[in-house]
Amino acid sequence: DPAEYARDAAREIGKAIDGKGTVIVTQGSFNTTENMVSDAFTKAMKELYPAVRVLKPEEEGFDAPRAISKAVSLLQANPDAVAALSTPGGGPPTWAGAQKETGRKIIAVGMDYTRVNLDLVKEGRVYAVVGQPLWEEDYGAVELLDKVIRGEKIPWWTKLPAPFITKDKLAPYSELLDKVEAALKK
């Protein structure tokens, strides 16, 4: 549920910034899912932390050098920014790169527990990632397809958790990636 994990991200980022400052929001593109995340995040942040100013979402794109350049520009234009939420899976490298280029440390949060993104959290270069259940979605889709083929009824909506993964919560996701990578080498 993208709206739910966006609300969770707002709660966690708000705590990390002590309910003060400006938060930048970037999207890979303007599309239904990322728009929903940005909208739900902004609404939750305003409800939970009214002193926080959330900027209108900006398009980060999917080209890493351009995305970093965009993030650098946003940090330079907003010296009061203390955090950023990036909705695409490439967001953690974007914001790690922008922090390095500007010399500013912010609470940066992106999506997806890829190896690169988990390493950035482990190194402290980004604060956290939202663990969109990509593996679980694919695995669950196969299970649901099997049930449909067998003539079984399936639920219309299957809600999967998308945890907020900080440095202290990395272990199970790193272990899952180790397992997947080992299976791919066979």
C-alpha positions in Angstrom: 0.0 0.0 0.0 2.0 3.0 -1.2 -0.1 5.5 0.8 0.6 3.5 4.0 4.3 3.3 3.5 4.4 7.0 2.6 2.6 7.8 5.9 5.1 5.6 7.7 8.0 7.4 6.0 6.5 10.8 7.1 6.3 9.6 10.7 9.9 8.3 10.7 11.4 11.3 8.9 9.5 13.7 11.1 10.9 12.0 14.2 14.4 12.1 12.8 14.2 15.8 12.1 12.5 16.6 15.4 9.5 17.9 13.6 11.3 21.0 12.2 12.7 22.1 8.9 12.1 21.7 5.2 11.7 18.4 3.4 12.4 17.9 -0.3 10.3 15.3 -2.3 11.6 13.9 -5.6 10.0 11.4 -7.9 11.5 9.4 -10.8 8.6 10.6 -12.9 5.1 11.9 -12.4 3.0 8.7 -12.4 0.1 7.2 -10.4 2.1 5.3 -7.8 4.8 7.9 -7.2 2.2 10.7 -7.1 0.2 8.8 -4.5 3.4 8.4 -2.4 4.2 12.1 -2.6 0.6 13.1 -1.8 0.2 10.8 1.1 3.6 11.7 2.5 2.9 15.4 2.3 -0.5 15.0 3.9 0.8 12.9 6.7 3.7 15.2 7.4 1.4 18.2 7.6 -0.9 16.3 10.0 1.9 14.9 12.2 4.4 17.6 12.1 2.8 20.9 11.1 6.0 22.9 11.6 7.7 21.0 8.8 7.5 22.5 5.3 7.2 19.9 2.5 8.2 21.2 -0.9 6.2 20.4 -4.0 7.5 17.2 -5.6 10.2 17.6 -8.2 11.1 15.2 -11.0 14.4 13.6 -10.3 14.4 11.3 -13.4 16.1 8.0 -13.8 19.5 9.0 -15.2 21.9 9.0 -12.2 24.1 12.0 -13.1 21.1 14.2 -14.0 19.3 13.1 -10.8 22.3 13.9 -8.6 22.6 17.3 -10.4 18.9 18.0 -9.7 19.2 17.0 -6.1 22.3 19.3 -5.7 20.3 22.1 -7.2 17.5 21.5 -4.8 19.8 21.5 -1.8 21.5 24.7 -3.0 18.1 26.4 -3.6 16.8 25.3 -0.2 19.4 25.9 2.5 16.8 25.1 5.2 16.3 21.5 3.8 17.0 18.9 6.5 15.5 15.9 4.7 14.5 14.4 1.4 12.2 11.6 0.4 12.8 10.1 -3.0 10.2 7.8 -4.5 12.2 5.8 -7.1 14.6 3.0 -6.3 17.5 5.1 -7.6 16.8 7.8 -5.0 19.3 6.6 -2.4 22.3 7.0 -4.8 20.9 10.3 -6.0 20.8 11.8 -2.5 24.0 10.2 -1.3 25.7 11.8 -4.3 24.1 15.2 -3.7 25.2 15.2 -0.1 28.7 14.4 -1.1 28.8 17.1 -3.7 27.3 19.8 -1.5 29.0 18.7 1.8 25.6 18.8 3.5 24.2 16.0 5.6 20.5 15.5 5.6 18.0 12.7 6.4 17.7 11.1 3.0 15.2 8.3 2.4 14.6 6.4 -0.8 13.0 3.2 -1.9 13.9 -0.5 -2.4 16.3 -2.8 -0.6 18.7 -3.3 -3.5 22.3 -4.1 -2.6 23.5 -0.6 -3.5 20.8 1.0 -1.4 21.3 -1.2 1.6 25.1 -0.4 1.4 24.3 3.3 1.4 22.2 2.9 4.6 24.9 0.7 6.2 27.6 3.4 5.4 25.3 6.1 6.8 25.2 7.9 3.4 21.4 7.7 3.5 19.2 7.4 6.5 16.8 4.6 5.4 15.0 2.9 2.6 11.4 1.9 2.3 11.4 -1.9 1.7 8.9 -2.0 -1.1 8.0 -5.7 -1.2 9.4 -6.4 -4.7 10.5 -9.9 -4.0 7.4 -10.7 -2.1 5.2 -9.3 -4.9 6.8 -11.5 -7.5 6.7 -14.6 -5.3 3.1 -13.9 -4.3 2.0 -13.3 -7.9 3.2 -16.8 -8.8 1.3 -18.3 -5.9 -1.8 -16.4 -6.9 -1.5 -17.5 -10.5 -1.2 -21.1 -9.3 -4.4 -20.8 -7.3 -6.2 -19.2 -10.3 -5.1 -22.1 -12.5 -6.4 -24.5 -10.0 -9.8 -22.7 -10.0 -9.4 -21.3 -6.4 -10.7 -17.9 -5.5 -8.1 -15.3 -4.6 -8.4 -12.1 -2.7 -8.8 -8.9 -4.7 -6.1 -7.1 -2.7 -3.1 -8.6 -0.9 -1.5 -6.1 1.5 2.2 -6.6 1.9 4.4 -4.9 4.4 6.9 -2.2 3.2 9.1 -1.6 6.3 11.1 1.5 7.0 14.7 0.0 7.0 17.3 1.9 9.0 20.8 0.8 9.7 19.7 -1.3 12.7 17.2 -3.2 10.6 19.4 -4.2 7.6 20.3 -7.8 8.5 17.2 -9.7 7.2 17.3 -7.8 3.9 21.0 -8.3 3.4 20.5 -12.0 4.1 17.7 -12.2 1.5 19.9 -10.6 -1.1 22.8 -13.0 -0.2 20.4 -15.9 -0.8 19.1 -14.5 -4.1 22.5 -13.7 -5.4 23.8 -17.1 -4.5 20.9 -18.8 -6.3 21.6 -16.7 -9.4 25.2 -17.9 -9.5 24.2 -21.5 -9.7 
